Amino acid sequence: MANMFSNDARMFKFDVMVKLVRDAYEGEVKEENVQSWARDLVSLSGPRYRCCVYKEREVLRQRVRLAMGKMADDAAEYKPTQIVQVIDAACDGCTIQKVQVTDNCRKCMAKSCLSACHFGAIHMGLHHSEIDHTKCKECGACARACPYNAIVITERPCKAACPVDAISWDENNISVIDEDKCINCGRCLNACPFGAIEDMSWVLPVSQMLQRKEKALAIVAPSIQGQFDNANIYQILRCVELLGFEKCYEVAIGADMVADSEYEELKEHKEAGVKMTTSCCPGFVNMLRIHFPEQYEKNKSTTLSPMMALARKLKQDHPDHKIVFIGPCVAKKQEAMNKENVVDYVLTYEELAAMLIANHINPSEVEATAEDNPTIYGRNFAVSGGVATAVAQACKERGDEPFTFYAANGAIDCKKQLNLLKFGKFNFDILEGMCCEGGCIAGPGTIQDPNVAKGRMNKENIVIKDKKIEESLDEYGVKGFDISIK
């Protein structure tokens, strides 16, 4: 597993989590120990990514705070629902000016850039055109007009990745997240090449809970298939149990429940002439709630997400157990704080991997036997289009009339389709929204290339391709169980 990350920023974060988990399983973890960890993980003779070793140690200190479920900035007000945060000590390497003139400029006679600018922001310098950034509106007209492509438009990776314009920067040019706009999708987290944006973690409290041998159940998202080399789903479930969980369940069971429930709800919406949006992606639901409040009230499905649906059933059957969801999504950590939710903690796959390595558990070497399976439709909630396909299957099994759907693939597409819905231009019965392009298999907390994971999923799920949703609901005793938001 040591080589599963493609960049040093994620690997550094991973090393911190492994160290934290090992200490949690061995005994009490104190924040005072962070300084000694800093010397272990960031030595004077080690590789340098920042200006000095002392800055790297400050970045590490803030990473450890996030991994302990605290705010990165120890002076900041504690806001647990703001999962995605900026590590200010790490945010220092991005270009500030969006529009810049390069050395390709020939100071040509046409001066197309000068005539294209309507704000008087461009003038001719000694060797090439120059931009007065106090006047520049960053419209890009000059760049489009230049025949030499000498003017380039660059955007901070975090800001460019944000679909809801929630990122700006302060007087010190440090990125700032607008909590009133942020949907906690995590796109900026993956986009930042300096590892300056990270998610708050519950890996420490979960490790401490398991070390105390408290009663706990784990539920894993469908996209966990294919994440751990060649380990199959049964080996992965068993590995999670070896960490100290009494039992590990597939959330694909909850997905089957959601498909059946959303079919019933869609039928009502269609009869009333009202479009419906899905509820499984928390980033998409946050986008609806914050940026399209009218559509949130009118069009959103009132069915719980698969995570919440299965957790509700398990909590009813095991009221004295803690429930931990393990998935690819950082927005799920925020969803777990909703008043109707019963999930106690949320971990990502990279956090799970850190726990497995800290406990010397290799999924590919664990022996496990096949158990009862959910449907391929429930497991395919992990990919774009999977939710709508599952709802269509539930419709087919009931012998009902087919409906039309659109699967919005990625946050930008989600925003576009919600705008169409807002202005009455959405021409389908149901809108499936997934903020991660490709679906949950491309979530910010994944540890495997999404195409590789998808190929492994397809191969493993061939054996259940004919299983029906109704059969799955009967098998797990969840048919008719209420999973509506109350």
N, C-alpha and C positions, 0 to 999 in steps of 0.2 A: 504493500500500500504506500510505501514511502515516496514513490514517484508519480502518484496519481494527480498531482496538481501541476498546472502548466506554467505557473509563475511564482517567483520568489515571495511575493507579498502574501499569497495564500498559504504557502508552505511555512512562512514565519508564523502566521496566525495559527496554523495547525500545530506547530511545535509548542506554542504557548499552551494550547488546550490540552495536549497530551501530558505536559508537565503538571498542569493544574489537576487533571483527572487522577494522575498517579498519586499526587499528594492527598487528594480527597479520599481515595480508597485506603491509603495508608494511615490516615489520621486527620487531625484538625488542620484546616487551612486558614492562615492568617495573612492579612494584607501586608504586614510587615515583612513577610517572606519575599515579597515581590523584588526587593532590591537584590537579594541573593540570586533569585532567578535571572535577573537582568545580567548579572555577572556571568552566570552559566551560559545563557543563550546568546548574549552579545559580548564577546570578549574583545580585548584590544587588538588581538591578532586576527580576528575574524574578517569576513568580507564586509565592505562598506557600501551602503545604499544611500545613506544620508551624509550630511556634511561632517558629522563627527560621531563618535561612539556614545557620547552623552545624550545627543538627540535621539539616537536609536533606542537608548534605554528608556527615555521618556515616552517614546512611541510604544514600547513594550509595556510600560507601566499602565498606559491607558488601555491597551489591548487586554491586559489582565483584568482591569476593572470591568470592562465589557463582558469578559468571559465569566466574571463572578456575578453577573446580573446587575451591575451598577452603571451609572452614567460614566462615559469616558472622561469627562471633565469633573473632577471631584468638587469643584465650586458650583457646578450647575444644579438647578433644581431637579429632583428625581421625578422623571416622567416615564414610567414603565411602558406606556403605550407607544412612545416614540422609539420603535425598535431600531430603525436605521439612524446611525449617528456619525458625526464627523470627528475623527481624531485630529485635533487641530495641529498637533506637533508634526504630523505626517503630511499635512496639506501645504505644500510649498513649492511645487514644481511645475505648475501649469502656466501657460501663456495667458496674460490678462487681456491684451487687446485682441479682439475678435478678427478685425480686418488689418492686414499687414502687407506692406510692399516688400517684395523679395529682390535679390540682386539680379533677377531676370529682367528687371525694368531697363529699357533702352533709352528712356527719356525721348520717346519718338515725337515726330512732328505732329501727328494726329492728336495726341493728348486726349484720347478717348475717355480716359478715367476722369480727367478734370471736367470735361463737358458733361459727363454722366452724373457727377455729384451735384445734388441740389442744395447742399448745406454749406458749401464753401469750405469743405474739410480737406481738400487736396490742393497742394501747390507744388511747383517744380523746385526741387532742391538742386544741389550742386551736381550730383551724379544720377539721381533718379527722382521720381515723384515721391512726395512725403505726405503723410496723413496727420492732420491735427486732431488728435483723439478727443479733445475737449469739444469739438464740433461734430465729430463723426457719429452718425446715428446707426451705424453697423447694418445698413440696409443691403449692402453687397452689390449695389449698382456699378460701382467702379470695377469690381472684380469681374463682373459679367461683361463689361465693356472692353476690358484690356485684351488686345489681340495676341499678346505674348503670354497670357496666363501668369503675369508677373505679380498680381495681387491675389493673395490667398485669404480665404476665410477659415479661421480655426476656432473651434469652440472647446471649452473645457469638457473633457469626456463625461464628467458627471452631469453637467448641465445639458449636454447634447443628448444624453441617454434618458433624462427625466421626461416622461410624457405629459406631466401636469405642471411644468414650469415651477417646481417647488424649490429650486436651487439658485442661490445668488451668492454674493460674497461680501464680506464686511470691509471696514476701512483698512484692514491689514491683508486684504486679498485672500482671506481664509474662507473656504466654502461654508455656506450656512444653509440649513434645511428649514424651509417654512413649514412648520408643523400643521398649519391650517390647510395646507395644500397637499402635503405628502400622503401617498397611499401605501407606503411601506412595501412597494413592489420589489425593491432591491436591485433595480436596473443600474442605479448609480454605483452600487456596491461592486458589481462586476466590472463596471466601466472604468473605475478609477485605477490607473496603472501604478499608483503609489501606495495602495492599500490604506488610503486615508479615510475611507468610508466603510464602516463595519456594522454588524448587527449585534444587539445585546443578546447575551446567551444565558441559558439556564443549565448549562452543562455541569456547573459546580453544584447547585442545589440538587439536581437529579443524582449525581454521583454520591453526594452525601446521604441522600435518602436511601439509595441502594446499599451503601456501606452500613447504614443503620438497620438494614434488613426489614424495612417497612413494606407493607403489602402494596404491591404495585403491578399494574397491567400496562403493557405497551401495545400501541396500534401503529402500524406502518403503512405509509401511503403506497398506492399502486406503482408509482414510479421507482420504487426501491429495487424492482427487478432489474438485473443487469448492472447494478451499481458497483458490486464487489467482485470484480474479475469474473471467474466462471462459476461462482457460487449460485445455486438455484434459490428460489424463493423459500424453500423449506429449510435450507441451511442458514439463510439469513434470519429467519424467524427463530431458529434454535440459538443462533449466536446472541440475539437480543436477550433471550431468556437466560443465557449463561452469565449475563451481566448482573443478574439478580432479580429480573422480572419473573413473576409467577407464571405469566402466560403472555404470548405475543400474538396478536390478531392482524389480519389483513383488512385495511380500510376499504378494500374493494368490495367487502360485504356491505359496508355502508353505502358505497357507490351504487350497488344493485338496489338498495332501499331507496336511494335518491332518484334513480331512474324511474322506478315505479311511481313514486310520489309526484315527481315533476310531470309525468305523463297525465296523472289525474288533474293536476293544477293547470296544465296547458290546455286540457280539454275545456275547463271552465273559462279560461282566458279567451280561447278561440270562439266559444259560444257568445261571449260578451263583446267580441270584436276588439280585444285588447292584446297587444303584443306582450311577450314574456321574455325576461332575461334570466339566465341561470345563476345559481348561488354558490357554486363550488369553489371559484377562485376568489380569495379574499382581496387581492389587489384590485380585481375588476369590481367587486362589490364596494370597496372603498372609493374607487373612481366614481361609481354611481352615486354613493351616499354624499360625497363631498362636492363633486363637480356637476352632478346631474340630479339634484334632490327631488325634482318633480317626477323624473323617471324612476327613481329609487322607490318612491311611494306608490307609484301607479303600476310599474311594469315588473319589478323584481320578484322573483319566485320567493315564496315564504317557506320553502322547504329548507331544512338545515343542510349544511354542507356534509359530505360523506364523513369527514372527521367527527363532526358534532353529532351526526346521526348515530354512528356506531358507539361513540362515547356515551350518549344518553342511554342506550340499551345496556351497555356494560355497567354503567353507574347504577342503573336500576337493579341489575342482578348482583352487583358487588358494591354496595354503598360504602363499605369501609376500605375500599382500595383507591389508591391514587392512579390516575390515568395519564400516561405520557404518549404524546403523538410524535412520530418521527417521520419527517418528510423533507421535501426539497425547498420549502418556502419559508421566507422570513416573515411574511405578512400573517402567516398562521399563528405566530407568537402573539400578535395583536388580537387576532380573532379569538384566541383562547381566553382573552380578558373580557369578552362580551358577556353580558349579564345572563344570557340564556345558555352559555357554554358550561360544560362540566369537565373539560380537559384541564388538568392541573399544570402540566408543563409541555413545552414544545421543543424538540431538538431537530437540527438539520442532519443530513447525511454526513457532512464533514464532522459534525460533533459526535455522531455515532461512531464514525471511523476512529476518532481520537480516543473514545472510550474503549473500543475493541483493541486498539494497539496498546493502550495503557495496561490492559488486562491480558495481553499476549494471546488474543483470540484471532485466529485466521479463518474467515468464513469458508474458504475453499477446502479446508481440512476437517471441518466439523461434520459428523455423521448426523443425518436427519432423515426421517421417513416422511413420505407424502401423506398429506392430510386431505380433508374435504376442501374442494376448491370453490371460490366464487365464480362468476362468469367471466368470459373474455371481455364482455361489455363493461363490467365493473373495473377490471384491470386496465382497460383502455381509457379510463378517465385520465390517465397519465399523459395522453397525447392530444394535440389539438383536433377537435372534431369528435373526440371520443364520448363526450357528455351527450351531445345531440344525437349521436348514433345510438347510444344506449336508450335514450328516451324514445327514439324511433322504434327500437326493438320492443320496448314495453308496449308501445302502441300496436305493433304488429301482433304480439302475443295475445292482445285483447281483441283482435279482429276489428280494430277501429280504423277510421279513415286516416290516411297518411297526412302529415303536415310538412310544412317547409321550414328549413332552418338555415342560419348562417353562422359559421364558426369564425369568430374574430380571432385571428392568430397574431398575438402580440399586443402590447399596450397601445401602440399608435393606431392599429386597426380597431381596437376596442373603442378608442376615443372617437374615431371617424364614424363607426356604426352607431354609437350613442348619440352623436350629433344628428345623424339621419333619423334616429328614433325620436329625438327631441322635436324635430321639425316636421314629423309625419311623413318622412321619406323612406322609412325602413319597410321593405316589402316582403318580409318573411314572418312566420308565426312565432318563432323563437330565436333569440340571439344568445349563442354561447360565447362567453368572453373568457379568454385566458391571456393574462398579461405577459407571460413568457412565450416567445416565439417557438413554436413546436410543441408547446404544452409544458406540463410539470417536469418532464424529463430534461428540460433546459432551465430549471429553476436555479436561483443563485446559491442554494445550498447543496447542489449535486456535486458528485466527485467523478463522474464519468462523462465522456463525450456523448451527447444526446443521440447521435446516429448509431453509435455502438450499443448504447443501452436499448434503443428501440429494436435493433436487430436481435439482441438476446431475448427481449420480451416476446417478440413475434415467434421466435423458435420455441420458446418454453410454453407458450400458450396454445400451441396447435392442439394439444390434447383436450382442451376444454372449448373448442370452437363451436360445438353443437349444444352446449349447455344453455338452458333458458333461464331468464331472470326469475320467473315465477318458481322454477325448480330450486334456485339458490335461496330464495326467501323462505320456502318451506323447509329446506334443509337446515337452515340456521335458526329457524323459529322466530323470524322477524316480520312475517307477513302481517300487514295491518297495524304494525307498531307505529305510533304517532311520532313523526319526525318534523312536524311543522314548528315554525318559530312562534313562541308564545310570549 
